């Protein structure tokens, strides 16, 4: 439970906050901060907020879409993050921003946000494995893990997750070779420059389709 904060000069929280920007944790024990999605990774936004004393990070989606299946994935640099973060829908987020921009300081000080992170409790272990079809190491792991998963049976619920990158501001050649959707879905294999990202994306989708169909017949 805490007050809401927002940086009008850096709406997506991608820059390092000004040195003179301070949060009064004496009067506001758990400050919330909101920022818009885009411009940099989720990890960068949350890192910037945490470094200034924010307790909970709220990211507003930058397009109208269902957010139930959107994961705020790690970009590989998020191991040190200690604060929780969440993604909220574009419509709800814009309402919050509109109120915040029009409110006076007294109104802002009187607003208190509350959040609760409830973890589901059951006897089955759910876990996701993030990888890309171009990774040989990932497939070596899957081959070894298959034997273990069969022994665990119904005690685990395994789900493959395929990594895509967003790069809507990349140059035209990169978008043509390595992306779909105008840069919303990109892939790259750093160890083989001849392998196009588009081919990786299509192979990822093919494998995911196979997985969903096989899983539906309980053959996994």
N, C-alpha and C positions, 0 to 999 in steps of 0.2 A: 504494500500500500504506500503510495507516494504521489508527489506532484508530477505534472507533465511538463516536459521541456522540449524545445524545438529550436534549431538554428536556422533562421531565415536566410542567412548568407551562405549556408551550405546545406541545402535541403536534403541531399542524399548522404550526408555525413561521410564523404569520401576523403576529405582533406583532414589533416591534423588540426585539431581544434586550436583556436588562439590561446597563447600562453596565459592571457589574463582572464580566460573563461573559467569560472569556478562554480562549483555547486556547494551550497551550504548544507552539508550532511547533518548539521546539528538540528536544524528545523525540518529537514526533509531526509528522513533516514533511508528511504528506498526510492530515489528519484527514477522516474520513467523518462525515456527520451524516444521521440518518434523521428523517423527519417524515411525518405522515399526510396523505393527500390531502383536499382540501375546506377550506372557510373562506375561501380567497382563491385567487388564480391561482398557477400553477406559478412564474411569474416572481417574484412577491412572495416566495415561500418561498425560492427560490434566492438572490435578492438579500439577504435577511436573513442567510442562512447565509454567503454570500461576504463580507459586511461584517464578520463576526466571524472570518474566517480559515479557514473550511471549504474544503477542496480538492475534495471530491466530494459532491454532494447526492443522497440516495436518498429518493424519495417512495413511500410505500406506498399502493397503491390502496385506496379506501374501500368497495369492493364486490367480490364474487367474480365475476370475468369474465376472459376472455382479453385479455391486454394487448398481444398482438403487433401489433395494428393501431391502438393508441391512441397518438396523438402528443401530446407535451407542447408544445402550441402556444404561441406568443408572444401576449401580450395587447396588444402594441403598445408596451410599455415595456421590452423586454428587450434592447435594442441594446447595453447596456454590460456584460452578463454575460460573465465570463471563465472560469468554472469549469464542468466537465461535470456533468450531472445525468442521473438515470435513474429510470424508474418500474418498480417490482417488484410482483408479484401480492400480493393481500391475504393469502392463506394463508401464503406465505413470509415476508411482512413481519411478520405477527402472531407468528410463531415467533421472529423476531429480537427483537421488542419484549418478548415474554414472558421470553426468556432474559435480556435486558438488565435488566429490572426486578427479577428474582430474583437476579442475580449480585452478588457482593461486589466491592469496588473492585479487589482483587487479580486476580480473574477478568476484570474489564473491561479492566484494563491489559494482560493477557496476550493478549486477542483482537486479531487483526490481520485487516483486510479487504483484499482485493485486487480490482481491476477492470481490465478491458482493453477498450478501444474499438477494434474492428477495422472498418475501412471496406472494403466490397466493391470489388474491382478488376476492371473489365472495360472493353470498348471502347465501351459505350453510355452516354450521359449521361442519368441519371434526374433529372427535376425536377418539382416540384409547383407548381401555381399556386393560391394561396388567394384565394378571393373569395366573393361572395354574388350571387345572381341579381338583387338590387335595385341593384347598382352599374353605372351606365352606363360609368364609366371602365374597369371591368374588361372589359366587352364590347368597348369600343373597342380595348383592347389585344389581345384575342383575335382580333378581325378582322384587325388588322395582323400579328399573329404567325402566323396561318394560312399566309400566303404563305411565310414563312421556314421554317416547320416542314416544308412539302412539299419544299423544297430539301434539307433535312437528312435526310429519309427515315428509314431505320432506325438512324441514328446517335444519335437521341434517343428517349427514352421519356417522353412528356408525360402528366401525370395531373392532372385538376382536383380541387381539394379545396374543399369548401364549409364556411364558417365558421358554427358554432353556438355559442351561449353557454349556460352552465349557471347557473340562478338558482332553486334549489329553495326559497330563503327569501323570494322576492319575494311581493308582495301578490296576493290572489286575482284581482283584475281584470287585472293584468299577465299572470298565468299563463293566464287564459282567452283573452286576446287575442293573446299573443305566444309562447306556449310549448306544447310537447307533453311527455308523460311526466312530469308533475308538476314541470316546470321543468328537466328534464335537457337539453332541446333548445329553445333560444329564439333569436329573431332580432328585429332592430329596424332600422328605416330612419329615422335621425335627421332626414333632410331632408324626410320626408313622414309626418306623424303619423297620416294617414288610412290608411296602408298597414299592415295587421296583420302582426305577426311570424309568425303561423301560416301566412298565405298565402305568405310568403317561404320558410319551411321546406318547404312542400309543393312550391313551384316549384323549389327547390334539389334536392329528391328526384326530381322529374320529370326535370330536366335530367341528373342523375347516372344515372338509369335509362336515358335515351336514350344517353348516352355509353357506358355499359357494353355495351349491345346493339349499338351501331354499331361499337365497338372489337372486339367478338367476331367481326364479319364483315370485319375489316380494312379498314374504309372511312374510318378517321380519318387 
